[in-house]
Amino acid sequence: MPAKSPSSLFGRRLRAARLAAGLTQTDLGRLLGLDDQNTAAPRVSRYETGKHEPDGQTMAQIAKALKLPVAYFHAVDDILAEVILLLSNMPKKEREAVLSLIRERANPRT
């Protein structure tokens, strides 16, 4: 049976991140503490297809398991999602410098 296509933005990003990490749905479920294969894969599948949304605590666990910031999964467009990923991998001083540049560009002095 072919995998169902994710219908939600969160679900699409979750599936892409899980696959990029080389994890099956069962693997990710186990990282979330769901040891039973009959529970792990279906739960992750429901998140990916948009049938269910994880609660805040589970969302934090998913992000931690995939080594991604929670905000990545909720970004409203792909450009913002990529910016979040890139910034999250930078040291704090560099993030602050990028923030200053963005502020300058967003609020140019006339």
Phi and psi in radians as a Rosetta constraint file:
Dihedral C 1 N 2 CA 2 C 2 CIRCULARHARMONIC -1.229 0.35
Dihedral N 2 CA 2 C 2 N 3 CIRCULARHARMONIC 2.658 0.35
Dihedral C 2 N 3 CA 3 C 3 CIRCULARHARMONIC -1.180 0.35
Dihedral N 3 CA 3 C 3 N 4 CIRCULARHARMONIC 2.512 0.35
Dihedral C 3 N 4 CA 4 C 4 CIRCULARHARMONIC -1.287 0.35
Dihedral N 4 CA 4 C 4 N 5 CIRCULARHARMONIC 2.551 0.35
Dihedral C 4 N 5 CA 5 C 5 CIRCULARHARMONIC -1.360 0.35
Dihedral N 5 CA 5 C 5 N 6 CIRCULARHARMONIC 2.345 0.35
Dihedral C 5 N 6 CA 6 C 6 CIRCULARHARMONIC -1.128 0.35
Dihedral N 6 CA 6 C 6 N 7 CIRCULARHARMONIC 2.354 0.35
Dihedral C 6 N 7 CA 7 C 7 CIRCULARHARMONIC -1.729 0.35
Dihedral N 7 CA 7 C 7 N 8 CIRCULARHARMONIC -0.292 0.35
Dihedral C 7 N 8 CA 8 C 8 CIRCULARHARMONIC -1.881 0.35
Dihedral N 8 CA 8 C 8 N 9 CIRCULARHARMONIC 2.716 0.35
Dihedral C 8 N 9 CA 9 C 9 CIRCULARHARMONIC -1.005 0.35
Dihedral N 9 CA 9 C 9 N 10 CIRCULARHARMONIC -0.826 0.35
Dihedral C 9 N 10 CA 10 C 10 CIRCULARHARMONIC -1.001 0.35
Dihedral N 10 CA 10 C 10 N 11 CIRCULARHARMONIC -0.813 0.35
Dihedral C 10 N 11 CA 11 C 11 CIRCULARHARMONIC -1.074 0.35
Dihedral N 11 CA 11 C 11 N 12 CIRCULARHARMONIC -0.715 0.35
Dihedral C 11 N 12 CA 12 C 12 CIRCULARHARMONIC -1.126 0.35
Dihedral N 12 CA 12 C 12 N 13 CIRCULARHARMONIC -0.752 0.35
Dihedral C 12 N 13 CA 13 C 13 CIRCULARHARMONIC -1.196 0.35
Dihedral N 13 CA 13 C 13 N 14 CIRCULARHARMONIC -0.675 0.35
Dihedral C 13 N 14 CA 14 C 14 CIRCULARHARMONIC -1.076 0.35
Dihedral N 14 CA 14 C 14 N 15 CIRCULARHARMONIC -0.850 0.35
Dihedral C 14 N 15 CA 15 C 15 CIRCULARHARMONIC -1.063 0.35
Dihedral N 15 CA 15 C 15 N 16 CIRCULARHARMONIC -0.799 0.35
Dihedral C 15 N 16 CA 16 C 16 CIRCULARHARMONIC -1.068 0.35
Dihedral N 16 CA 16 C 16 N 17 CIRCULARHARMONIC -0.752 0.35
Dihedral C 16 N 17 CA 17 C 17 CIRCULARHARMONIC -1.171 0.35
Dihedral N 17 CA 17 C 17 N 18 CIRCULARHARMONIC -0.708 0.35
Dihedral C 17 N 18 CA 18 C 18 CIRCULARHARMONIC -1.112 0.35
Dihedral N 18 CA 18 C 18 N 19 CIRCULARHARMONIC -0.798 0.35
Dihedral C 18 N 19 CA 19 C 19 CIRCULARHARMONIC -1.146 0.35
Dihedral N 19 CA 19 C 19 N 20 CIRCULARHARMONIC -0.707 0.35
Dihedral C 19 N 20 CA 20 C 20 CIRCULARHARMONIC -1.079 0.35
Dihedral N 20 CA 20 C 20 N 21 CIRCULARHARMONIC -0.546 0.35
Dihedral C 20 N 21 CA 21 C 21 CIRCULARHARMONIC -1.416 0.35
Dihedral N 21 CA 21 C 21 N 22 CIRCULARHARMONIC -0.100 0.35
Dihedral C 21 N 22 CA 22 C 22 CIRCULARHARMONIC 1.299 0.35
Dihedral N 22 CA 22 C 22 N 23 CIRCULARHARMONIC 0.494 0.35
Dihedral C 22 N 23 CA 23 C 23 CIRCULARHARMONIC -1.871 0.35
Dihedral N 23 CA 23 C 23 N 24 CIRCULARHARMONIC 2.514 0.35
Dihedral C 23 N 24 CA 24 C 24 CIRCULARHARMONIC -1.454 0.35
Dihedral N 24 CA 24 C 24 N 25 CIRCULARHARMONIC 2.969 0.35
Dihedral C 24 N 25 CA 25 C 25 CIRCULARHARMONIC -1.077 0.35
Dihedral N 25 CA 25 C 25 N 26 CIRCULARHARMONIC -0.672 0.35
Dihedral C 25 N 26 CA 26 C 26 CIRCULARHARMONIC -1.103 0.35
Dihedral N 26 CA 26 C 26 N 27 CIRCULARHARMONIC -0.752 0.35
Dihedral C 26 N 27 CA 27 C 27 CIRCULARHARMONIC -1.025 0.35
Dihedral N 27 CA 27 C 27 N 28 CIRCULARHARMONIC -0.832 0.35
Dihedral C 27 N 28 CA 28 C 28 CIRCULARHARMONIC -1.126 0.35
Dihedral N 28 CA 28 C 28 N 29 CIRCULARHARMONIC -0.729 0.35
Dihedral C 28 N 29 CA 29 C 29 CIRCULARHARMONIC -1.003 0.35
Dihedral N 29 CA 29 C 29 N 30 CIRCULARHARMONIC -0.720 0.35
Dihedral C 29 N 30 CA 30 C 30 CIRCULARHARMONIC -1.134 0.35
Dihedral N 30 CA 30 C 30 N 31 CIRCULARHARMONIC -0.670 0.35
Dihedral C 30 N 31 CA 31 C 31 CIRCULARHARMONIC -1.123 0.35
Dihedral N 31 CA 31 C 31 N 32 CIRCULARHARMONIC -0.406 0.35
Dihedral C 31 N 32 CA 32 C 32 CIRCULARHARMONIC -1.557 0.35
Dihedral N 32 CA 32 C 32 N 33 CIRCULARHARMONIC 0.035 0.35
Dihedral C 32 N 33 CA 33 C 33 CIRCULARHARMONIC 1.614 0.35
Dihedral N 33 CA 33 C 33 N 34 CIRCULARHARMONIC 0.181 0.35
Dihedral C 33 N 34 CA 34 C 34 CIRCULARHARMONIC -1.698 0.35
Dihedral N 34 CA 34 C 34 N 35 CIRCULARHARMONIC 1.646 0.35
Dihedral C 34 N 35 CA 35 C 35 CIRCULARHARMONIC -1.391 0.35
Dihedral N 35 CA 35 C 35 N 36 CIRCULARHARMONIC -0.420 0.35
Dihedral C 35 N 36 CA 36 C 36 CIRCULARHARMONIC -1.445 0.35
Dihedral N 36 CA 36 C 36 N 37 CIRCULARHARMONIC 2.150 0.35
Dihedral C 36 N 37 CA 37 C 37 CIRCULARHARMONIC -1.008 0.35
Dihedral N 37 CA 37 C 37 N 38 CIRCULARHARMONIC -0.553 0.35
Dihedral C 37 N 38 CA 38 C 38 CIRCULARHARMONIC -1.269 0.35
Dihedral N 38 CA 38 C 38 N 39 CIRCULARHARMONIC -0.207 0.35
Dihedral C 38 N 39 CA 39 C 39 CIRCULARHARMONIC -1.850 0.35
Dihedral N 39 CA 39 C 39 N 40 CIRCULARHARMONIC -0.738 0.35
Dihedral C 39 N 40 CA 40 C 40 CIRCULARHARMONIC -1.077 0.35
Dihedral N 40 CA 40 C 40 N 41 CIRCULARHARMONIC -1.052 0.35
Dihedral C 40 N 41 CA 41 C 41 CIRCULARHARMONIC -1.105 0.35
Dihedral N 41 CA 41 C 41 N 42 CIRCULARHARMONIC -0.793 0.35
Dihedral C 41 N 42 CA 42 C 42 CIRCULARHARMONIC -1.068 0.35
Dihedral N 42 CA 42 C 42 N 43 CIRCULARHARMONIC -0.655 0.35
Dihedral C 42 N 43 CA 43 C 43 CIRCULARHARMONIC -1.126 0.35
Dihedral N 43 CA 43 C 43 N 44 CIRCULARHARMONIC -0.845 0.35
Dihedral C 43 N 44 CA 44 C 44 CIRCULARHARMONIC -1.098 0.35
Dihedral N 44 CA 44 C 44 N 45 CIRCULARHARMONIC -0.698 0.35
Dihedral C 44 N 45 CA 45 C 45 CIRCULARHARMONIC -1.025 0.35
Dihedral N 45 CA 45 C 45 N 46 CIRCULARHARMONIC -0.760 0.35
Dihedral C 45 N 46 CA 46 C 46 CIRCULARHARMONIC -1.120 0.35
Dihedral N 46 CA 46 C 46 N 47 CIRCULARHARMONIC -0.620 0.35
Dihedral C 46 N 47 CA 47 C 47 CIRCULARHARMONIC -1.165 0.35
Dihedral N 47 CA 47 C 47 N 48 CIRCULARHARMONIC -0.768 0.35
Dihedral C 47 N 48 CA 48 C 48 CIRCULARHARMONIC -1.182 0.35
Dihedral N 48 CA 48 C 48 N 49 CIRCULARHARMONIC -0.623 0.35
Dihedral C 48 N 49 CA 49 C 49 CIRCULARHARMONIC -1.463 0.35
Dihedral N 49 CA 49 C 49 N 50 CIRCULARHARMONIC -0.124 0.35
Dihedral C 49 N 50 CA 50 C 50 CIRCULARHARMONIC 1.470 0.35
Dihedral N 50 CA 50 C 50 N 51 CIRCULARHARMONIC 0.142 0.35
Dihedral C 50 N 51 CA 51 C 51 CIRCULARHARMONIC -1.199 0.35
Dihedral N 51 CA 51 C 51 N 52 CIRCULARHARMONIC -0.580 0.35
Dihedral C 51 N 52 CA 52 C 52 CIRCULARHARMONIC -2.417 0.35
Dihedral N 52 CA 52 C 52 N 53 CIRCULARHARMONIC 2.615 0.35
Dihedral C 52 N 53 CA 53 C 53 CIRCULARHARMONIC -1.865 0.35
Dihedral N 53 CA 53 C 53 N 54 CIRCULARHARMONIC 2.373 0.35
Dihedral C 53 N 54 CA 54 C 54 CIRCULARHARMONIC -1.245 0.35
Dihedral N 54 CA 54 C 54 N 55 CIRCULARHARMONIC 2.653 0.35
Dihedral C 54 N 55 CA 55 C 55 CIRCULARHARMONIC -1.287 0.35
Dihedral N 55 CA 55 C 55 N 56 CIRCULARHARMONIC 3.049 0.35
Dihedral C 55 N 56 CA 56 C 56 CIRCULARHARMONIC -1.013 0.35
Dihedral N 56 CA 56 C 56 N 57 CIRCULARHARMONIC -0.751 0.35
Dihedral C 56 N 57 CA 57 C 57 CIRCULARHARMONIC -1.141 0.35
Dihedral N 57 CA 57 C 57 N 58 CIRCULARHARMONIC -0.762 0.35
Dihedral C 57 N 58 CA 58 C 58 CIRCULARHARMONIC -1.162 0.35
Dihedral N 58 CA 58 C 58 N 59 CIRCULARHARMONIC -0.674 0.35
Dihedral C 58 N 59 CA 59 C 59 CIRCULARHARMONIC -1.047 0.35
Dihedral N 59 CA 59 C 59 N 60 CIRCULARHARMONIC -0.738 0.35
Dihedral C 59 N 60 CA 60 C 60 CIRCULARHARMONIC -1.112 0.35
Dihedral N 60 CA 60 C 60 N 61 CIRCULARHARMONIC -0.681 0.35
Dihedral C 60 N 61 CA 61 C 61 CIRCULARHARMONIC -1.137 0.35
Dihedral N 61 CA 61 C 61 N 62 CIRCULARHARMONIC -0.725 0.35
Dihedral C 61 N 62 CA 62 C 62 CIRCULARHARMONIC -1.083 0.35
Dihedral N 62 CA 62 C 62 N 63 CIRCULARHARMONIC -0.841 0.35
Dihedral C 62 N 63 CA 63 C 63 CIRCULARHARMONIC -1.049 0.35
Dihedral N 63 CA 63 C 63 N 64 CIRCULARHARMONIC -0.762 0.35
Dihedral C 63 N 64 CA 64 C 64 CIRCULARHARMONIC -1.121 0.35
Dihedral N 64 CA 64 C 64 N 65 CIRCULARHARMONIC -0.766 0.35
Dihedral C 64 N 65 CA 65 C 65 CIRCULARHARMONIC -1.083 0.35
Dihedral N 65 CA 65 C 65 N 66 CIRCULARHARMONIC -0.596 0.35
Dihedral C 65 N 66 CA 66 C 66 CIRCULARHARMONIC -1.664 0.35
Dihedral N 66 CA 66 C 66 N 67 CIRCULARHARMONIC 0.013 0.35
Dihedral C 66 N 67 CA 67 C 67 CIRCULARHARMONIC 0.999 0.35
Dihedral N 67 CA 67 C 67 N 68 CIRCULARHARMONIC 0.812 0.35
Dihedral C 67 N 68 CA 68 C 68 CIRCULARHARMONIC -2.315 0.35
Dihedral N 68 CA 68 C 68 N 69 CIRCULARHARMONIC 2.671 0.35
Dihedral C 68 N 69 CA 69 C 69 CIRCULARHARMONIC -1.295 0.35
Dihedral N 69 CA 69 C 69 N 70 CIRCULARHARMONIC 2.548 0.35
Dihedral C 69 N 70 CA 70 C 70 CIRCULARHARMONIC -0.971 0.35
Dihedral N 70 CA 70 C 70 N 71 CIRCULARHARMONIC -0.701 0.35
Dihedral C 70 N 71 CA 71 C 71 CIRCULARHARMONIC -0.999 0.35
Dihedral N 71 CA 71 C 71 N 72 CIRCULARHARMONIC -0.532 0.35
Dihedral C 71 N 72 CA 72 C 72 CIRCULARHARMONIC -0.970 0.35
Dihedral N 72 CA 72 C 72 N 73 CIRCULARHARMONIC -0.728 0.35
Dihedral C 72 N 73 CA 73 C 73 CIRCULARHARMONIC -1.252 0.35
Dihedral N 73 CA 73 C 73 N 74 CIRCULARHARMONIC -0.323 0.35
Dihedral C 73 N 74 CA 74 C 74 CIRCULARHARMONIC -1.944 0.35
Dihedral N 74 CA 74 C 74 N 75 CIRCULARHARMONIC 0.031 0.35
Dihedral C 74 N 75 CA 75 C 75 CIRCULARHARMONIC -1.057 0.35
Dihedral N 75 CA 75 C 75 N 76 CIRCULARHARMONIC 2.457 0.35
Dihedral C 75 N 76 CA 76 C 76 CIRCULARHARMONIC -1.352 0.35
Dihedral N 76 CA 76 C 76 N 77 CIRCULARHARMONIC -0.280 0.35
Dihedral C 76 N 77 CA 77 C 77 CIRCULARHARMONIC -2.579 0.35
Dihedral N 77 CA 77 C 77 N 78 CIRCULARHARMONIC 2.926 0.35
Dihedral C 77 N 78 CA 78 C 78 CIRCULARHARMONIC -1.197 0.35
Dihedral N 78 CA 78 C 78 N 79 CIRCULARHARMONIC -0.561 0.35
Dihedral C 78 N 79 CA 79 C 79 CIRCULARHARMONIC -1.141 0.35
Dihedral N 79 CA 79 C 79 N 80 CIRCULARHARMONIC -0.823 0.35
Dihedral C 79 N 80 CA 80 C 80 CIRCULARHARMONIC -1.075 0.35
Dihedral N 80 CA 80 C 80 N 81 CIRCULARHARMONIC -0.699 0.35
Dihedral C 80 N 81 CA 81 C 81 CIRCULARHARMONIC -1.064 0.35
Dihedral N 81 CA 81 C 81 N 82 CIRCULARHARMONIC -0.743 0.35
Dihedral C 81 N 82 CA 82 C 82 CIRCULARHARMONIC -1.172 0.35
Dihedral N 82 CA 82 C 82 N 83 CIRCULARHARMONIC -0.685 0.35
Dihedral C 82 N 83 CA 83 C 83 CIRCULARHARMONIC -1.053 0.35
Dihedral N 83 CA 83 C 83 N 84 CIRCULARHARMONIC -0.766 0.35
Dihedral C 83 N 84 CA 84 C 84 CIRCULARHARMONIC -1.038 0.35
Dihedral N 84 CA 84 C 84 N 85 CIRCULARHARMONIC -0.790 0.35
Dihedral C 84 N 85 CA 85 C 85 CIRCULARHARMONIC -1.086 0.35
Dihedral N 85 CA 85 C 85 N 86 CIRCULARHARMONIC -0.826 0.35
Dihedral C 85 N 86 CA 86 C 86 CIRCULARHARMONIC -1.103 0.35
Dihedral N 86 CA 86 C 86 N 87 CIRCULARHARMONIC -0.796 0.35
Dihedral C 86 N 87 CA 87 C 87 CIRCULARHARMONIC -1.114 0.35
Dihedral N 87 CA 87 C 87 N 88 CIRCULARHARMONIC -0.648 0.35
Dihedral C 87 N 88 CA 88 C 88 CIRCULARHARMONIC -1.139 0.35
Dihedral N 88 CA 88 C 88 N 89 CIRCULARHARMONIC -0.360 0.35
Dihedral C 88 N 89 CA 89 C 89 CIRCULARHARMONIC -1.633 0.35
Dihedral N 89 CA 89 C 89 N 90 CIRCULARHARMONIC -0.034 0.35
Dihedral C 89 N 90 CA 90 C 90 CIRCULARHARMONIC -1.615 0.35
Dihedral N 90 CA 90 C 90 N 91 CIRCULARHARMONIC 2.649 0.35
Dihedral C 90 N 91 CA 91 C 91 CIRCULARHARMONIC -1.117 0.35
Dihedral N 91 CA 91 C 91 N 92 CIRCULARHARMONIC 2.731 0.35
Dihedral C 91 N 92 CA 92 C 92 CIRCULARHARMONIC -0.965 0.35
Dihedral N 92 CA 92 C 92 N 93 CIRCULARHARMONIC -0.760 0.35
Dihedral C 92 N 93 CA 93 C 93 CIRCULARHARMONIC -1.055 0.35
Dihedral N 93 CA 93 C 93 N 94 CIRCULARHARMONIC -0.712 0.35
Dihedral C 93 N 94 CA 94 C 94 CIRCULARHARMONIC -1.214 0.35
Dihedral N 94 CA 94 C 94 N 95 CIRCULARHARMONIC -0.658 0.35
Dihedral C 94 N 95 CA 95 C 95 CIRCULARHARMONIC -1.081 0.35
Dihedral N 95 CA 95 C 95 N 96 CIRCULARHARMONIC -0.719 0.35
Dihedral C 95 N 96 CA 96 C 96 CIRCULARHARMONIC -1.103 0.35
Dihedral N 96 CA 96 C 96 N 97 CIRCULARHARMONIC -0.706 0.35
Dihedral C 96 N 97 CA 97 C 97 CIRCULARHARMONIC -1.135 0.35
Dihedral N 97 CA 97 C 97 N 98 CIRCULARHARMONIC -0.719 0.35
Dihedral C 97 N 98 CA 98 C 98 CIRCULARHARMONIC -1.134 0.35
Dihedral N 98 CA 98 C 98 N 99 CIRCULARHARMONIC -0.716 0.35
Dihedral C 98 N 99 CA 99 C 99 CIRCULARHARMONIC -1.047 0.35
Dihedral N 99 CA 99 C 99 N 100 CIRCULARHARMONIC -0.726 0.35
Dihedral C 99 N 100 CA 100 C 100 CIRCULARHARMONIC -1.082 0.35
Dihedral N 100 CA 100 C 100 N 101 CIRCULARHARMONIC -0.745 0.35
Dihedral C 100 N 101 CA 101 C 101 CIRCULARHARMONIC -1.092 0.35
Dihedral N 101 CA 101 C 101 N 102 CIRCULARHARMONIC -0.740 0.35
Dihedral C 101 N 102 CA 102 C 102 CIRCULARHARMONIC -1.118 0.35
Dihedral N 102 CA 102 C 102 N 103 CIRCULARHARMONIC -0.737 0.35
Dihedral C 102 N 103 CA 103 C 103 CIRCULARHARMONIC -1.060 0.35
Dihedral N 103 CA 103 C 103 N 104 CIRCULARHARMONIC -0.743 0.35
Dihedral C 103 N 104 CA 104 C 104 CIRCULARHARMONIC -1.080 0.35
Dihedral N 104 CA 104 C 104 N 105 CIRCULARHARMONIC -0.752 0.35
Dihedral C 104 N 105 CA 105 C 105 CIRCULARHARMONIC -1.237 0.35
Dihedral N 105 CA 105 C 105 N 106 CIRCULARHARMONIC -0.610 0.35
Dihedral C 105 N 106 CA 106 C 106 CIRCULARHARMONIC -1.336 0.35
Dihedral N 106 CA 106 C 106 N 107 CIRCULARHARMONIC -0.472 0.35
Dihedral C 106 N 107 CA 107 C 107 CIRCULARHARMONIC -2.244 0.35
Dihedral N 107 CA 107 C 107 N 108 CIRCULARHARMONIC 1.156 0.35
Dihedral C 107 N 108 CA 108 C 108 CIRCULARHARMONIC -1.165 0.35
Dihedral N 108 CA 108 C 108 N 109 CIRCULARHARMONIC 2.473 0.35
Dihedral C 108 N 109 CA 109 C 109 CIRCULARHARMONIC -1.447 0.35
Dihedral N 109 CA 109 C 109 N 110 CIRCULARHARMONIC 2.330 0.35
